[in-house]
Each structure stands twice: as structure tokens, then as C-alpha cells.
Amino acid sequence: MKRHDRAPELRQRLSDPRDLCRRLGLIKGAQPQAGGLLVLCPAHSERTPSCSVTRGPDGTVRVRCFSCDFSGDALDLVAAVFRLSRDFEQVLERAAELAGMTLVAEVFGVNTPRTRPSEGPALPDPIFHAIATDLLTMGRLDGGAYVNDVETEDVCLYLDQRRLLDDARAEGWAALPPPGERAKEWARELVERFGEENAKASGLLRKTRGSWSFTHPENRLLIPWRSPDGAVYTIQRRRLDDASGTEAKYVIPKGRAPRHCYGCERITAGLPIAIVEGAFDVLALRRIAADEGEKASIVGIPGTSNIELAAKVPVSEVAILALDSDAAGTAANKALRRVLKRAGATRVHEWAPDPPFKDWAAQLEGSP
């Protein structure tokens, strides 16, 4: 099945007007109406809601702005919010993320398998949290019963060179042993504790020719992304080198893309929210802001294609855009500004790394 063939399914899954508006950050200032909401139109600037989002006769969302020519369905609304009207592939990707789906498509010649979109992750969150917590304990960067200096030396050195080792330890980051028998021992121990079915469903472990091992064994740095209650929702894993070819620098378990910004569990009520790209930049900007006497709750989105996560942040009056100083970050700032304002921010400022640095981690690493 091609991606475009999934459009009707996406329209059906995004058929609740109020829920769709909430997911898109269109709730602020919205007015209830029969079968939906009247919201601020994402296609033009306005102060009074004039865009009707309701459920049509076919059971799907219909959109019509009474102040401009904008009209369409749920996918058109997604495209307008994220400024994607010229790229239907990206519209479908964003809509799928909102609906909790994984699209079947051929991307660069690689078939992406379909997961169970309506059911979410294959493993219940509490079980994944338990497996992830055990794994993070096994790979503690400050040593412990499972690791020694030799097994984590290169990971600690990598983080220390970036001036983030102490912060990473405090955040509970961890490491896998290098591929080999020691890593297989860890895998077998997790399987014995949680069972083969849960181990496989976690997306962290695999069984090949009767032997258990970690998926993507070269991605050894473990970065926990948590829910607001502090539970580990997913683990992002990074290679220590610059991946090339088909190798991915970052991987996450299938079906467990982050649901919340990195650092959401450490948000302090009343402080400005600063949004950066990625966990590394969260740690780096915390250090930089502390050194400069700036106070803010700093959180991270996985990348510029995930700005909708910012709609889940309890934004205070002031919000801060602190994305990377590159073309993607600049392009995302406008859409993210709208998301933050609709989430409740009345003032949105911008922070940028000092030239010539592209991001906060680079600035911290390169600072004297």
C-alpha cells in the first residue's frame, strides 16, 4: 500500500474536531459550536476566531474559514498549521504522528513495516519502564555491579569531551557494553527477568538463531526520554561515531517515538519554557543558562519535524525559542511560535547560540 492510499484512514482517525484542534495547539481562544470549534485560522493572522472545525456528513473533519478562502479536511488543517501545503508526503507524516500511526511506504527504497497504529506501542508503558530502568541501572555511567571502567570508558570520554558527563550521570544516562559476549550476557539477563515476549516487544532486544542480543548494538549511549511523571517512556540510543551509509546515528524502539519533550518531568511552574532540539542541547543550555544567570525550564524536541510535542508543555507567560542556528531551525521557528502562543504564551523570545556554533552543545564544548 502506498502512502497516499492511507489518507482516507488518517481522515477517519482524526475525525474528532475538538481532539484534533487540541493536538494541533488550536485550543487557545477557541469557541464551541455545534459539532466542533471555531478557532483562530492557521492560514491567516487574526485575533478573533473565524475558522470552523466540525465533523461533516461523512463523519470526518471539515474546515472552513469565514474570513479567508481556507477550507478543506483534517489533512488540510494539519498542512496549514505546519505550513506543509506543498509537500503532501510531509502532511501525511505529520497526520500519522498525530494519529499514532506508522505509514507503510517505500522511503529511499526501504519498506517501512506497519505497526499496530490504533494500539500504540506493543508493550504496556509500565513494563517498558521496568525493562528500561533495569537496563539503565546495568549501564550506569558511574559504575556499579554490572559495568566497569573498561566497558564505559569510551562513552564517558565522549561525554566528558563534550563537557556533559556529570550532567548525563545526573540524568540517568547509561551505556551498553561493546558488542560481544558481555552485551549478550546483559541481554540474556533481561530476558530471564521479563520473559521473551516482553523482551522482544520492548524493541530493545532481538533473538537471532536462538541467541538474544541488543538491537543496534553499536548505538551504545542510552538516553532516557520520560513522561511528565518521571517514568521512562522510551530510550534514545546514539552511536559514538558519525554514522555513515545506512547506519543511524540515533535509534529508538519501534513504536516508541517520544510522546513528550525531553526534560518535561523537570519543568518548574512559573519559569519561562525554553525549547531546544534534542537531549544534548537540553543539558548544554541548562549549563550555559546557569552560568549566565538565566532561569528557565529547558526542554527538547527530537527534531524540527516534532514541534507538535511543544503543545503538550505547560507553557507559562514567557516562552523561548532556542532551536539550532541552521536552515531547519529557522524554518521551524515560525510554526513553533504559533504552537507556543496557542498553548498560552503571551511573549515568545528567541535565544541563539553564539556564532559560529550551530547548537548549544557545540557552544558548550567549544567554550573556554
Residue pairs with C-beta under 8 A, 6 or more apart in sequence:
1 104
2 104
2 105
2 106
3 89
3 92
3 103
3 104
3 105
4 88
4 92
6 92
6 96
6 101
6 103
6 104
7 75
7 92
9 101
10 74
10 75
10 92
10 95
10 96
10 99
10 101
11 60
11 61
11 73
11 74
11 75
12 59
12 60
13 99
13 100
13 101
13 117
13 118
14 20
14 60
14 61
14 74
14 75
14 78
14 95
14 98
14 99
15 55
15 59
15 60
15 61
15 74
16 55
16 61
17 35
17 36
17 37
17 53
17 54
17 55
17 61
18 36
18 37
20 53
20 61
20 74
20 77
20 98
21 27
21 30
21 36
21 37
21 39
21 53
22 311
23 98
23 308
23 311
24 42
24 77
24 78
24 81
24 98
24 308
24 311
25 81
25 308
25 310
25 311
25 338
25 339
25 342
25 343
26 37
26 39
26 40
26 42
26 53
26 81
26 342
27 37
27 39
27 342
28 40
28 341
28 342
28 343
28 344
29 39
29 40
29 49
29 342
30 37
30 38
30 39
30 40
30 49
31 37
31 38
31 39
31 49
32 38
33 52
33 54
34 54
35 54
35 55
36 52
36 53
36 54
36 55
36 61
37 49
37 52
37 53
37 54
38 49
38 50
38 51
38 52
38 53
39 49
39 51
39 53
40 46
40 47
40 48
40 49
40 50
40 51
40 342
41 49
41 50
41 51
41 65
41 67
41 68
41 70
41 80
42 51
42 70
42 77
42 80
42 81
42 338
43 51
43 65
43 68
43 70
43 80
44 65
44 67
44 68
44 70
46 67
50 65
50 66
50 67
50 68
51 63
51 64
51 65
51 66
51 67
51 70
52 63
52 64
52 65
52 66
53 61
53 62
53 63
53 77
54 61
54 62
55 61
55 62
56 62
60 73
60 74
61 73
61 74
61 77
62 71
62 72
62 73
63 70
63 71
63 72
63 73
63 74
63 76
63 77
64 70
64 71
65 71
70 76
70 80
74 95
75 91
75 92
75 95
76 85
78 84
78 91
78 94
78 95
78 98
79 85
79 88
79 91
81 335
81 338
82 90
82 91
82 94
82 307
82 308
82 335
83 334
83 335
84 90
84 91
84 94
85 91
90 305
92 103
93 103
93 305
94 305
94 308
96 102
96 103
96 117
97 257
97 306
97 308
98 308
99 117
100 117
100 118
100 120
101 117
101 118
102 112
102 113
102 114
102 115
102 117
102 254
102 255
103 112
103 114
104 111
104 112
104 113
104 114
105 112
106 112
115 122
115 254
115 255
116 122
116 255
120 255
121 128
121 253
121 255
121 256
122 201
122 203
122 255
123 131
123 198
123 201
123 202
123 203
125 227
125 231
125 233
126 231
127 194
127 198
127 202
128 202
128 232
128 233
128 234
128 253
128 256
129 231
129 232
129 233
130 194
131 190
131 194
131 198
131 199
131 202
131 204
132 202
132 204
132 224
132 232
132 234
132 235
133 232
134 190
134 193
135 174
135 186
135 190
135 204
135 222
135 235
136 172
136 173
136 174
136 222
136 224
136 232
136 235
137 144
137 146
137 174
138 144
138 146
138 147
138 174
138 186
138 189
139 146
139 147
139 152
139 174
139 175
139 176
139 177
139 186
139 222
140 146
140 147
140 169
140 174
141 152
141 155
141 156
141 159
141 165
141 168
141 169
141 173
141 174
141 175
142 169
143 149
143 152
146 186
147 175
147 177
151 175
151 177
151 178
151 182
152 175
154 240
155 175
155 220
155 221
155 240
156 165
156 175
158 221
158 240
159 165
159 168
159 173
159 221
161 365
162 280
162 284
162 361
162 364
162 365
163 284
163 287
163 364
163 365
164 280
164 283
164 284
164 287
164 361
164 364
167 283
167 286
167 287
168 283
171 224
171 279
171 283
172 224
173 221
173 222
173 223
173 224
174 222
175 220
175 221
175 222
176 183
176 186
176 214
176 217
176 219
176 220
176 222
176 237
177 183
177 186
177 220
178 220
179 213
179 217
179 218
183 213
183 214
183 217
184 211
184 212
184 213
186 214
187 199
187 205
187 212
187 213
187 214
188 212
190 199
190 204
190 205
191 199
191 205
191 212
194 202
196 207
199 205
199 212
200 206
200 207
202 253
203 215
203 252
203 253
203 254
203 255
203 256
204 214
204 215
204 235
204 253
205 212
205 213
205 214
205 215
206 212
206 213
206 214
206 215
215 251
215 253
216 237
216 248
216 251
218 239
218 247
219 237
219 238
219 239
219 248
219 250
219 251
220 237
220 238
220 239
220 240
221 237
221 238
221 239
221 240
222 235
222 236
222 237
223 235
223 236
223 237
223 238
223 262
223 279
224 232
224 234
224 235
224 236
225 232
225 233
225 234
225 235
225 236
225 258
225 260
225 262
225 279
226 232
226 233
226 260
226 262
226 264
226 265
227 233
227 259
227 260
227 264
227 265
228 260
228 264
228 265
228 267
229 265
230 265
233 256
233 258
233 259
233 260
234 252
234 253
234 256
234 257
234 258
234 259
235 252
235 253
236 250
236 251
236 252
236 258
236 279
236 302
237 250
237 251
237 252
238 249
238 250
239 247
239 248
239 249
239 250
242 249
243 249
252 258
257 302
257 306
258 302
258 306
258 309
259 309
259 312
260 309
260 312
261 275
261 299
261 300
261 301
261 309
261 310
261 312
261 313
262 278
262 279
262 282
262 299
262 300
262 301
262 302
263 279
263 282
263 297
263 298
263 299
263 300
264 299
264 312
264 313
266 297
267 273
267 297
267 299
267 313
267 314
268 297
269 314
269 316
270 316
271 295
271 296
271 297
271 316
272 295
272 296
272 297
272 316
272 317
272 318
272 319
272 320
272 349
273 296
273 297
273 299
273 313
273 314
273 315
273 316
273 318
273 319
273 320
273 340
273 345
274 285
274 289
274 296
274 297
274 298
274 299
274 319
274 320
274 322
274 351
275 298
275 299
275 300
275 301
275 310
275 313
275 319
275 320
275 321
275 322
275 323
275 336
275 340
276 282
276 285
276 298
276 299
276 300
276 301
276 322
276 323
276 359
276 360
277 300
277 301
277 302
277 303
277 304
277 323
277 324
277 329
277 359
278 300
278 301
278 302
278 303
278 359
278 361
279 300
280 359
280 360
280 361
281 300
281 322
281 324
281 359
281 360
281 361
282 298
282 299
282 300
283 361
284 359
284 360
284 361
284 363
284 364
284 365
285 298
285 322
285 351
285 360
286 298
287 364
288 360
288 363
288 364
288 367
289 295
289 296
289 298
296 320
298 322
299 313
301 307
301 309
301 310
302 309
303 328
304 323
304 324
304 328
304 329
304 331
304 332
307 332
307 335
307 336
307 339
308 339
310 336
310 339
310 340
310 343
311 339
311 342
311 343
313 343
315 340
315 343
315 344
315 345
316 344
316 345
317 344
317 345
317 346
317 347
318 345
318 346
318 347
318 348
318 349
319 340
319 343
319 345
319 347
319 348
319 349
320 348
320 349
320 350
320 351
321 333
321 336
321 337
321 340
321 348
321 349
321 350
321 351
322 350
322 351
322 352
322 360
323 329
323 330
323 332
323 333
323 336
324 353
324 358
324 359
325 352
325 353
325 355
325 357
325 358
325 359
326 358
333 350
337 348
340 348
341 348
353 359
353 360
353 362
353 363
354 363
357 363
357 366
